[in-house]
Amino acid sequence: MMFDDLRDLYQEVILDHSKHPRNFRHPVGANCEAKGDNPLCGDRLMVYLTVDGQGIIRDAAFLGQGCAISTASASLMTELVRGKRTDEARALFERFHHLCTHDEEDASAGAEAATAAADGSDDGDSDDLERLQVLAGVRQYPVRVKCATLAWHAMVAAMAGTAATTTEGTS
């Protein structure tokens, strides 16, 4: 019963972020952007970041269209990376990707290792990963991992100065 309640809550969060995405806009002053394309299911989006001279993401937003999973993930991502340094945002992506691609025991071990690698400081990543847990169910559907991680791949591409990325060849 508890599992069903949790699954229902996760579905509600995903549907809410999908129907009412946060930061769905083209921000004025964005200085990093990249297009993300998932040709397998047709998801296409643009991620926009405003990164200051100290490498802190001051704003994050996206535009585009995609399935409920990719839209919800992009919406959550834009909320979570704002205020983070770019290296922290990359580390959060790595932890999120691990969460989406490994079973629960492996995901916990990966999260602990990433936290330890951050010199004992998780900078709120534990809370962030808890919020992203709503998308962890995609690990049971490998094709959906690409939907959940599309915006994140685009964010990393934007930070690297790459204009576009695709989910082809990624998991």
C-alpha positions as a Markdown table, in Angstrom:
| # | Residue | x | y | z |
|---|---|---|---|---|
| 1 | Met | 0.0 | 0.0 | 0.0 |
| 2 | Met | 2.8 | 2.4 | 0.9 |
| 3 | Phe | 4.5 | 1.8 | -2.4 |
| 4 | Asp | 1.2 | 2.6 | -4.3 |
| 5 | Asp | 0.8 | 5.9 | -2.4 |
| 6 | Leu | 4.4 | 6.8 | -3.2 |
| 7 | Arg | 4.0 | 5.9 | -6.8 |
| 8 | Asp | 0.8 | 8.0 | -7.0 |
| 9 | Leu | 2.6 | 11.0 | -5.4 |
| 10 | Tyr | 5.5 | 10.6 | -7.9 |
| 11 | Gln | 3.0 | 10.5 | -10.8 |
| 12 | Glu | 1.3 | 13.7 | -9.5 |
| 13 | Val | 4.6 | 15.5 | -9.3 |
| 14 | Ile | 5.6 | 14.5 | -12.8 |
| 15 | Leu | 2.2 | 15.4 | -14.2 |
| 16 | Asp | 2.2 | 18.8 | -12.4 |
| 17 | His | 5.7 | 19.7 | -13.7 |
| 18 | Ser | 4.6 | 18.5 | -17.2 |
| 19 | Lys | 1.3 | 20.4 | -17.3 |
| 20 | His | 2.7 | 23.5 | -15.5 |
| 21 | Pro | 6.4 | 23.5 | -16.3 |
| 22 | Arg | 8.5 | 25.9 | -14.2 |
| 23 | Asn | 10.9 | 28.3 | -16.0 |
| 24 | Phe | 9.3 | 27.6 | -19.4 |
| 25 | Arg | 10.6 | 30.7 | -21.2 |
| 26 | His | 13.5 | 32.3 | -23.1 |
| 27 | Pro | 15.3 | 34.4 | -20.5 |
| 28 | Val | 16.7 | 37.8 | -21.4 |
| 29 | Gly | 20.5 | 37.7 | -20.9 |
| 30 | Ala | 21.0 | 34.0 | -21.2 |
| 31 | Asn | 24.7 | 33.5 | -22.2 |
| 32 | Cys | 24.7 | 29.7 | -22.5 |
| 33 | Glu | 22.2 | 27.7 | -24.6 |
| 34 | Ala | 22.0 | 24.3 | -26.3 |
| 35 | Lys | 19.4 | 22.4 | -28.2 |
| 36 | Gly | 18.5 | 18.9 | -27.0 |
| 37 | Asp | 17.0 | 16.3 | -29.3 |
| 38 | Asn | 15.7 | 12.9 | -28.6 |
| 39 | Pro | 14.9 | 11.5 | -32.1 |
| 40 | Leu | 13.6 | 8.2 | -30.6 |
| 41 | Cys | 10.5 | 9.8 | -29.2 |
| 42 | Gly | 10.5 | 13.3 | -30.7 |
| 43 | Asp | 11.4 | 15.4 | -27.7 |
| 44 | Arg | 13.1 | 18.7 | -28.6 |
| 45 | Leu | 14.0 | 21.5 | -26.3 |
| 46 | Met | 16.4 | 24.4 | -25.8 |
| 47 | Val | 18.0 | 25.0 | -22.4 |
| 48 | Tyr | 19.0 | 28.5 | -21.5 |
| 49 | Leu | 21.4 | 29.4 | -18.7 |
| 50 | Thr | 22.7 | 32.7 | -17.4 |
| 51 | Val | 26.1 | 32.0 | -15.9 |
| 52 | Asp | 28.0 | 34.8 | -14.1 |
| 53 | Gly | 31.7 | 35.5 | -14.1 |
| 54 | Gln | 32.2 | 33.3 | -11.0 |
| 55 | Gly | 30.6 | 30.3 | -12.7 |
| 56 | Ile | 27.3 | 30.5 | -10.8 |
| 57 | Ile | 24.1 | 29.7 | -12.7 |
| 58 | Arg | 21.9 | 32.8 | -12.0 |
| 59 | Asp | 19.0 | 31.7 | -14.2 |
| 60 | Ala | 17.9 | 28.5 | -16.0 |
| 61 | Ala | 15.0 | 28.0 | -18.3 |
| 62 | Phe | 13.9 | 25.9 | -21.3 |
| 63 | Leu | 11.5 | 25.9 | -24.2 |
| 64 | Gly | 10.4 | 23.1 | -26.4 |
| 65 | Gln | 8.1 | 20.2 | -26.5 |
| 66 | Gly | 8.3 | 16.6 | -25.3 |
| 67 | Cys | 6.7 | 13.9 | -23.3 |
| 68 | Ala | 5.6 | 14.3 | -19.7 |
| 69 | Ile | 8.9 | 12.8 | -18.5 |
| 70 | Ser | 11.2 | 15.1 | -20.4 |
| 71 | Thr | 9.2 | 18.2 | -19.6 |
| 72 | Ala | 8.9 | 17.4 | -15.9 |
| 73 | Ser | 12.7 | 16.6 | -15.8 |
| 74 | Ala | 13.5 | 19.9 | -17.5 |
| 75 | Ser | 11.2 | 21.8 | -15.2 |
| 76 | Leu | 12.8 | 20.2 | -12.1 |
| 77 | Met | 16.3 | 20.7 | -13.5 |
| 78 | Thr | 15.8 | 24.5 | -14.0 |
| 79 | Glu | 14.6 | 24.8 | -10.4 |
| 80 | Leu | 17.5 | 22.8 | -8.9 |
| 81 | Val | 20.5 | 24.2 | -10.8 |
| 82 | Arg | 19.7 | 27.9 | -10.2 |
| 83 | Gly | 22.3 | 29.2 | -7.7 |
| 84 | Lys | 24.7 | 26.4 | -8.2 |
| 85 | Arg | 28.2 | 26.6 | -9.6 |
| 86 | Thr | 28.5 | 25.0 | -13.0 |
| 87 | Asp | 30.7 | 22.2 | -11.5 |
| 88 | Glu | 28.0 | 21.5 | -8.9 |
| 89 | Ala | 25.3 | 21.3 | -11.7 |
| 90 | Arg | 27.5 | 18.8 | -13.6 |
| 91 | Ala | 28.0 | 16.7 | -10.5 |
| 92 | Leu | 24.2 | 16.8 | -9.9 |
| 93 | Phe | 23.6 | 15.6 | -13.4 |
| 94 | Glu | 26.1 | 12.7 | -12.9 |
| 95 | Arg | 24.3 | 11.7 | -9.7 |
| 96 | Phe | 20.9 | 12.0 | -11.4 |
| 97 | His | 22.0 | 10.0 | -14.4 |
| 98 | His | 23.3 | 7.3 | -12.0 |
| 99 | Leu | 19.9 | 7.4 | -10.2 |
| 100 | Cys | 18.1 | 6.8 | -13.5 |
| 101 | Thr | 20.4 | 4.0 | -14.7 |
| 102 | His | 21.2 | 1.9 | -11.7 |
| 103 | Asp | 19.1 | -0.1 | -9.3 |
| 104 | Glu | 18.4 | 1.3 | -5.9 |
| 105 | Glu | 21.3 | -0.2 | -4.1 |
| 106 | Asp | 23.7 | 0.8 | -6.8 |
| 107 | Ala | 22.1 | 4.3 | -6.9 |
| 108 | Ser | 22.6 | 4.7 | -3.2 |
| 109 | Ala | 26.2 | 3.6 | -3.4 |
| 110 | Gly | 26.8 | 6.0 | -6.3 |
| 111 | Ala | 25.3 | 8.9 | -4.4 |
| 112 | Glu | 27.4 | 8.2 | -1.4 |
| 113 | Ala | 30.6 | 8.0 | -3.5 |
| 114 | Ala | 29.7 | 11.3 | -5.3 |
| 115 | Thr | 29.1 | 13.0 | -1.9 |
| 116 | Ala | 32.4 | 11.7 | -0.6 |
| 117 | Ala | 34.2 | 12.9 | -3.7 |
| 118 | Ala | 32.8 | 16.4 | -3.0 |
| 119 | Asp | 35.2 | 16.6 | 0.0 |
| 120 | Gly | 32.5 | 15.8 | 2.5 |
| 121 | Ser | 30.2 | 18.6 | 1.4 |
| 122 | Asp | 27.0 | 17.7 | -0.5 |
| 123 | Asp | 25.9 | 21.3 | -1.0 |
| 124 | Gly | 22.3 | 20.3 | -0.8 |
| 125 | Asp | 22.7 | 17.6 | -3.4 |
| 126 | Ser | 21.0 | 15.1 | -1.1 |
| 127 | Asp | 17.9 | 17.2 | -1.0 |
| 128 | Asp | 18.1 | 17.7 | -4.8 |
| 129 | Leu | 18.4 | 14.0 | -5.4 |
| 130 | Glu | 15.4 | 13.4 | -3.1 |
| 131 | Arg | 13.4 | 15.8 | -5.3 |
| 132 | Leu | 14.6 | 14.0 | -8.4 |
| 133 | Gln | 13.6 | 10.6 | -7.0 |
| 134 | Val | 10.3 | 11.1 | -8.7 |
| 135 | Leu | 12.0 | 10.3 | -12.0 |
| 136 | Ala | 14.0 | 7.3 | -10.8 |
| 137 | Gly | 11.3 | 4.9 | -12.1 |
| 138 | Val | 12.6 | 5.4 | -15.6 |
| 139 | Arg | 15.4 | 2.9 | -14.8 |
| 140 | Gln | 12.8 | 0.2 | -15.4 |
| 141 | Tyr | 12.3 | 1.5 | -18.9 |
| 142 | Pro | 15.7 | 2.2 | -20.5 |
| 143 | Val | 14.2 | 4.1 | -23.5 |
| 144 | Arg | 12.6 | 6.5 | -21.0 |
| 145 | Val | 16.0 | 7.3 | -19.4 |
| 146 | Lys | 16.8 | 9.4 | -22.5 |
| 147 | Cys | 13.6 | 11.4 | -21.9 |
| 148 | Ala | 14.5 | 12.0 | -18.3 |
| 149 | Thr | 18.1 | 13.1 | -19.1 |
| 150 | Leu | 17.6 | 15.1 | -22.3 |
| 151 | Ala | 17.4 | 18.5 | -20.6 |
| 152 | Trp | 20.4 | 17.6 | -18.4 |
| 153 | His | 22.5 | 16.6 | -21.4 |
| 154 | Ala | 21.5 | 19.9 | -23.1 |
| 155 | Met | 22.5 | 21.8 | -19.9 |
| 156 | Val | 25.9 | 20.2 | -19.9 |
| 157 | Ala | 26.3 | 21.0 | -23.6 |
| 158 | Ala | 25.3 | 24.6 | -23.0 |
| 159 | Met | 27.9 | 25.0 | -20.2 |
| 160 | Ala | 30.5 | 23.5 | -22.5 |
| 161 | Gly | 29.6 | 25.9 | -25.3 |
| 162 | Thr | 28.2 | 23.2 | -27.5 |
| 163 | Ala | 25.2 | 24.4 | -29.5 |
| 164 | Ala | 23.3 | 21.0 | -29.7 |
| 165 | Thr | 23.2 | 17.5 | -28.3 |
| 166 | Thr | 21.2 | 14.4 | -29.0 |
| 167 | Thr | 20.3 | 11.3 | -27.0 |
| 168 | Glu | 21.6 | 9.1 | -29.8 |
| 169 | Gly | 24.5 | 7.1 | -28.4 |
| 170 | Thr | 23.7 | 8.0 | -24.7 |
| 171 | Ser | 21.8 | 6.2 | -22.1 |
